[in-house]
């Protein structure tokens, strides 16, 4: 009759645990999506070539057409009804409640088990269509159409405005 040998503390056990971790656990972790990040304004930029939007104090969220993830790649556990209302098109934006409500929003979004009542207050404010063709102005038009077709109150695009000149841009930033 064969006898079981104790592996705890033995090099073979450590190696086996490492192999299991590499092949079973690591593949389950979502990679962080490659998202555009804001850049610092420079004086040599021709502002007339840009659209400007408000920077919301929300939680960055990437929708790949099937799942919602944080910038880090971690899944965001939104209710099924929230996700079902989103299009199959990849979206980039901010989950948002209101000004001054970031801490409350962060608590809602970080839960493993979403609370419907809390999520009914959350809006997904989109500002980009990742990897979509066309200029940014063309993608803005497409975002408006996507939001209109979705017909759900929690999906909206962040309004984009032309920066007519530096003076106009400064007025927008001072608001």
Phi and psi in degrees as GROMACS dihedral restraints (atoms count N, CA, C in turn):
[ dihedral_restraints ]
;  ai    aj    ak    al  type     phi  dphi    fc
    3     4     5     6     1   -76.6    20    10
    4     5     6     7     1   147.8    20    10
    6     7     8     9     1  -115.2    20    10
    7     8     9    10     1   145.1    20    10
    9    10    11    12     1   -78.7    20    10
   10    11    12    13     1   136.2    20    10
   12    13    14    15     1  -102.7    20    10
   13    14    15    16     1   142.9    20    10
   15    16    17    18     1   -74.8    20    10
   16    17    18    19     1   126.2    20    10
   18    19    20    21     1   -99.1    20    10
   19    20    21    22     1   -16.6    20    10
   21    22    23    24     1   -57.9    20    10
   22    23    24    25     1   130.5    20    10
   24    25    26    27     1    84.0    20    10
   25    26    27    28     1    -3.5    20    10
   27    28    29    30     1   -94.5    20    10
   28    29    30    31     1   149.5    20    10
   30    31    32    33     1   -57.8    20    10
   31    32    33    34     1   -33.8    20    10
   33    34    35    36     1   -63.4    20    10
   34    35    36    37     1   -36.5    20    10
   36    37    38    39     1   -67.9    20    10
   37    38    39    40     1   -42.4    20    10
   39    40    41    42     1   -62.7    20    10
   40    41    42    43     1   -44.8    20    10
   42    43    44    45     1   -62.2    20    10
   43    44    45    46     1   -43.9    20    10
   45    46    47    48     1   -61.9    20    10
   46    47    48    49     1   -41.8    20    10
   48    49    50    51     1   -63.6    20    10
   49    50    51    52     1   -40.7    20    10
   51    52    53    54     1   -62.5    20    10
   52    53    54    55     1   -46.7    20    10
   54    55    56    57     1   -61.9    20    10
   55    56    57    58     1   -45.0    20    10
   57    58    59    60     1   -61.0    20    10
   58    59    60    61     1   -41.6    20    10
   60    61    62    63     1   -62.1    20    10
   61    62    63    64     1   -46.7    20    10
   63    64    65    66     1   -63.8    20    10
   64    65    66    67     1   -38.7    20    10
   66    67    68    69     1   -94.0    20    10
   67    68    69    70     1   -20.1    20    10
   69    70    71    72     1  -109.3    20    10
   70    71    72    73     1   -38.6    20    10
   72    73    74    75     1   -94.0    20    10
   73    74    75    76     1   -48.6    20    10
   75    76    77    78     1   -57.5    20    10
   76    77    78    79     1   -41.9    20    10
   78    79    80    81     1   -63.6    20    10
   79    80    81    82     1   -19.3    20    10
   81    82    83    84     1   -79.0    20    10
   82    83    84    85     1   -19.9    20    10
   84    85    86    87     1   -77.1    20    10
   85    86    87    88     1   129.5    20    10
   87    88    89    90     1   -77.1    20    10
   88    89    90    91     1   137.2    20    10
   90    91    92    93     1   -75.0    20    10
   91    92    93    94     1   146.9    20    10
   93    94    95    96     1   -65.1    20    10
   94    95    96    97     1   131.7    20    10
   96    97    98    99     1   -67.9    20    10
   97    98    99   100     1   148.9    20    10
   99   100   101   102     1   -82.6    20    10
  100   101   102   103     1   105.6    20    10
  102   103   104   105     1  -117.3    20    10
  103   104   105   106     1   151.5    20    10
  105   106   107   108     1   -70.3    20    10
  106   107   108   109     1   143.0    20    10
  108   109   110   111     1  -121.6    20    10
  109   110   111   112     1   152.2    20    10
  111   112   113   114     1   -65.5    20    10
  112   113   114   115     1   151.5    20    10
  114   115   116   117     1  -115.2    20    10
  115   116   117   118     1   162.1    20    10
  117   118   119   120     1   -76.4    20    10
  118   119   120   121     1   136.0    20    10
  120   121   122   123     1   -66.9    20    10
  121   122   123   124     1   138.0    20    10
  123   124   125   126     1  -123.8    20    10
  124   125   126   127     1   150.2    20    10
  126   127   128   129     1   -64.6    20    10
  127   128   129   130     1   -23.1    20    10
  129   130   131   132     1   -85.5    20    10
  130   131   132   133     1     5.8    20    10
  132   133   134   135     1   -84.5    20    10
  133   134   135   136     1   132.5    20    10
  135   136   137   138     1   -82.3    20    10
  136   137   138   139     1    98.9    20    10
  138   139   140   141     1   -66.4    20    10
  139   140   141   142     1   -19.3    20    10
  141   142   143   144     1   -68.0    20    10
  142   143   144   145     1   -13.5    20    10
  144   145   146   147     1   -93.1    20    10
  145   146   147   148     1     6.8    20    10
  147   148   149   150     1  -123.5    20    10
  148   149   150   151     1   154.4    20    10
  150   151   152   153     1  -103.2    20    10
  151   152   153   154     1   147.1    20    10
  153   154   155   156     1  -125.5    20    10
  154   155   156   157     1   141.0    20    10
  156   157   158   159     1  -135.9    20    10
  157   158   159   160     1   162.6    20    10
  159   160   161   162     1   -69.6    20    10
  160   161   162   163     1   141.0    20    10
  162   163   164   165     1   -91.0    20    10
  163   164   165   166     1   111.8    20    10
  165   166   167   168     1   -82.7    20    10
  166   167   168   169     1   148.4    20    10
  168   169   170   171     1   -93.4    20    10
  169   170   171   172     1    75.5    20    10
  171   172   173   174     1  -126.9    20    10
  172   173   174   175     1  -163.3    20    10
  174   175   176   177     1  -106.7    20    10
  175   176   177   178     1   120.4    20    10
  177   178   179   180     1   -61.4    20    10
  178   179   180   181     1   133.3    20    10
  180   181   182   183     1  -140.4    20    10
  181   182   183   184     1   134.5    20    10
  183   184   185   186     1  -113.6    20    10
  184   185   186   187     1   125.7    20    10
  186   187   188   189     1  -107.2    20    10
  187   188   189   190     1   118.4    20    10
  189   190   191   192     1   -94.2    20    10
  190   191   192   193     1     7.8    20    10
  192   193   194   195     1   102.5    20    10
  193   194   195   196     1   -13.1    20    10
  195   196   197   198     1  -135.7    20    10
  196   197   198   199     1   -34.0    20    10
  198   199   200   201     1  -139.3    20    10
  199   200   201   202     1   154.8    20    10
  201   202   203   204     1  -106.2    20    10
  202   203   204   205     1   127.4    20    10
  204   205   206   207     1  -132.5    20    10
  205   206   207   208     1   152.0    20    10
  207   208   209   210     1   -75.6    20    10
  208   209   210   211     1   168.1    20    10
  210   211   212   213     1   -56.6    20    10
  211   212   213   214     1   -30.8    20    10
  213   214   215   216     1   -73.1    20    10
  214   215   216   217     1   -14.9    20    10
  216   217   218   219     1   102.2    20    10
  217   218   219   220     1   -11.8    20    10
  219   220   221   222     1   -67.4    20    10
  220   221   222   223     1   141.3    20    10
  222   223   224   225     1   -68.1    20    10
  223   224   225   226     1   145.7    20    10
  225   226   227   228     1  -105.6    20    10
  226   227   228   229     1   120.9    20    10
  228   229   230   231     1   -89.4    20    10
  229   230   231   232     1    79.2    20    10
  231   232   233   234     1   -86.0    20    10
  232   233   234   235     1   156.9    20    10
  234   235   236   237     1   -61.7    20    10
  235   236   237   238     1   153.4    20    10
  237   238   239   240     1   -56.8    20    10
  238   239   240   241     1   -43.5    20    10
  240   241   242   243     1   -61.1    20    10
  241   242   243   244     1   -35.1    20    10
  243   244   245   246     1   -65.6    20    10
  244   245   246   247     1   -48.2    20    10
  246   247   248   249     1   -68.9    20    10
  247   248   249   250     1   -38.5    20    10
  249   250   251   252     1   -62.3    20    10
  250   251   252   253     1   -24.0    20    10
  252   253   254   255     1   -82.6    20    10
  253   254   255   256     1    -8.5    20    10
  255   256   257   258     1   -87.5    20    10
  256   257   258   259     1   148.9    20    10
  258   259   260   261     1   -72.8    20    10
  259   260   261   262     1   169.9    20    10
  261   262   263   264     1   -79.0    20    10
  262   263   264   265     1    -4.2    20    10
  264   265   266   267     1   -79.2    20    10
  265   266   267   268     1   134.2    20    10
  267   268   269   270     1   -61.1    20    10
  268   269   270   271     1   138.1    20    10
  270   271   272   273     1  -133.1    20    10
  271   272   273   274     1   151.2    20    10
  273   274   275   276     1  -130.4    20    10
  274   275   276   277     1   134.1    20    10
  276   277   278   279     1  -175.4    20    10
  277   278   279   280     1  -158.4    20    10
  279   280   281   282     1  -123.4    20    10
  280   281   282   283     1   133.2    20    10
  282   283   284   285     1   -77.9    20    10
  283   284   285   286     1   135.5    20    10
  285   286   287   288     1  -148.8    20    10
  286   287   288   289     1   143.7    20    10
  288   289   290   291     1  -106.7    20    10
  289   290   291   292     1   -65.1    20    10
  291   292   293   294     1  -171.2    20    10
  292   293   294   295     1   168.6    20    10
  294   295   296   297     1   -60.3    20    10
  295   296   297   298     1   138.0    20    10
  297   298   299   300     1    78.1    20    10
  298   299   300   301     1     9.0    20    10
  300   301   302   303     1  -114.3    20    10
  301   302   303   304     1    22.1    20    10
  303   304   305   306     1   -61.1    20    10
  304   305   306   307     1   -45.5    20    10
  306   307   308   309     1   -60.8    20    10
  307   308   309   310     1   -42.8    20    10
  309   310   311   312     1   -64.1    20    10
  310   311   312   313     1   -44.8    20    10
  312   313   314   315     1   -60.4    20    10
  313   314   315   316     1   -46.0    20    10
  315   316   317   318     1   -58.1    20    10
  316   317   318   319     1   -40.1    20    10
  318   319   320   321     1   -63.8    20    10
  319   320   321   322     1   -39.4    20    10
  321   322   323   324     1   -65.5    20    10
  322   323   324   325     1   -46.7    20    10
  324   325   326   327     1   -72.0    20    10
  325   326   327   328     1   -30.3    20    10
  327   328   329   330     1   -80.9    20    10
  328   329   330   331     1    -8.4    20    10
  330   331   332   333     1   -69.5    20    10
  331   332   333   334     1   141.0    20    10
  333   334   335   336     1   -74.2    20    10
  334   335   336   337     1   -26.2    20    10
  336   337   338   339     1  -122.1    20    10
  337   338   339   340     1   105.3    20    10
  339   340   341   342     1   -67.0    20    10
  340   341   342   343     1   145.6    20    10
  342   343   344   345     1  -100.4    20    10
  343   344   345   346     1   115.5    20    10
  345   346   347   348     1   -54.8    20    10
  346   347   348   349     1   -44.4    20    10
  348   349   350   351     1   -60.7    20    10
  349   350   351   352     1   -42.0    20    10
  351   352   353   354     1   -67.2    20    10
  352   353   354   355     1   -44.1    20    10
  354   355   356   357     1   -67.5    20    10
  355   356   357   358     1   -22.9    20    10
  357   358   359   360     1   -66.9    20    10
  358   359   360   361     1   -14.2    20    10
  360   361   362   363     1   -94.9    20    10
  361   362   363   364     1   -12.0    20    10
  363   364   365   366     1   -85.2    20    10
  364   365   366   367     1   139.1    20    10
  366   367   368   369     1  -119.4    20    10
  367   368   369   370     1   143.7    20    10
  369   370   371   372     1  -100.9    20    10
  370   371   372   373     1   105.8    20    10
  372   373   374   375     1   -98.8    20    10
  373   374   375   376     1   105.6    20    10
  375   376   377   378     1   -90.7    20    10
  376   377   378   379     1   147.6    20    10
  378   379   380   381     1  -135.0    20    10
  379   380   381   382     1     2.9    20    10
  381   382   383   384     1  -160.1    20    10
  382   383   384   385     1   154.2    20    10
  384   385   386   387     1  -114.2    20    10
  385   386   387   388     1    94.7    20    10
  387   388   389   390     1   -55.1    20    10
  388   389   390   391     1   134.0    20    10
  390   391   392   393     1    62.0    20    10
  391   392   393   394     1    14.6    20    10
  393   394   395   396     1   -81.0    20    10
  394   395   396   397     1   146.8    20    10
  396   397   398   399     1   -75.0    20    10
  397   398   399   400     1   167.2    20    10
  399   400   401   402     1    96.5    20    10
  400   401   402   403     1   169.8    20    10
  402   403   404   405     1   -72.0    20    10
  403   404   405   406     1   167.8    20    10
  405   406   407   408     1   -62.0    20    10
  406   407   408   409     1   -40.8    20    10
  408   409   410   411     1   -59.6    20    10
  409   410   411   412     1   -39.7    20    10
  411   412   413   414     1   -67.3    20    10
  412   413   414   415     1   -37.5    20    10
  414   415   416   417     1   -69.1    20    10
  415   416   417   418     1   -33.1    20    10
  417   418   419   420     1   -61.4    20    10
  418   419   420   421     1   -44.4    20    10
  420   421   422   423     1   -60.5    20    10
  421   422   423   424     1   -43.8    20    10
  423   424   425   426     1   -64.0    20    10
  424   425   426   427     1   -39.1    20    10
  426   427   428   429     1   -60.0    20    10
  427   428   429   430     1   -43.2    20    10
  429   430   431   432     1   -59.0    20    10
  430   431   432   433     1   -42.3    20    10
  432   433   434   435     1   -65.8    20    10
  433   434   435   436     1   -42.0    20    10
  435   436   437   438     1   -60.8    20    10
  436   437   438   439     1   -45.2    20    10
  438   439   440   441     1   -63.4    20    10
  439   440   441   442     1   -43.9    20    10
  441   442   443   444     1   -62.8    20    10
  442   443   444   445     1   -40.3    20    10
  444   445   446   447     1   -71.1    20    10
  445   446   447   448     1   -31.1    20    10
  447   448   449   450     1   -66.8    20    10
  448   449   450   451     1   -35.9    20    10
  450   451   452   453     1    51.8    20    10
  451   452   453   454     1    44.9    20    10
  453   454   455   456     1  -126.2    20    10
  454   455   456   457     1   139.0    20    10
  456   457   458   459     1   -70.5    20    10
  457   458   459   460     1   -15.3    20    10
  459   460   461   462     1   -91.5    20    10
  460   461   462   463     1    -1.1    20    10
  462   463   464   465     1  -112.0    20    10
  463   464   465   466     1   125.7    20    10
  465   466   467   468     1  -149.2    20    10
  466   467   468   469     1   154.8    20    10
  468   469   470   471     1   -95.9    20    10
  469   470   471   472     1   147.1    20    10
  471   472   473   474     1   -76.8    20    10
  472   473   474   475     1   124.2    20    10
  474   475   476   477     1   -57.7    20    10
  475   476   477   478     1   136.3    20    10
  477   478   479   480     1  -113.1    20    10
  478   479   480   481     1   133.7    20    10
  480   481   482   483     1  -125.8    20    10
  481   482   483   484     1   141.4    20    10
  483   484   485   486     1   -67.9    20    10
  484   485   486   487     1   140.1    20    10
  486   487   488   489     1   -89.4    20    10
  487   488   489   490     1    97.9    20    10
  489   490   491   492     1   -61.8    20    10
  490   491   492   493     1   -43.1    20    10
  492   493   494   495     1  -160.3    20    10
  493   494   495   496     1   179.4    20    10
  495   496   497   498     1   -63.1    20    10
  496   497   498   499     1   -38.3    20    10
  498   499   500   501     1   -63.2    20    10
  499   500   501   502     1   -45.4    20    10
  501   502   503   504     1   -63.1    20    10
  502   503   504   505     1   -41.9    20    10
  504   505   506   507     1   -60.2    20    10
  505   506   507   508     1   -44.0    20    10
  507   508   509   510     1   -62.6    20    10
  508   509   510   511     1   -39.2    20    10
  510   511   512   513     1   -62.2    20    10
  511   512   513   514     1   -41.1    20    10
  513   514   515   516     1   -63.3    20    10
  514   515   516   517     1   -42.3    20    10
  516   517   518   519     1   -69.5    20    10
  517   518   519   520     1   -29.2    20    10
  519   520   521   522     1   -77.0    20    10
  520   521   522   523     1   -15.9    20    10
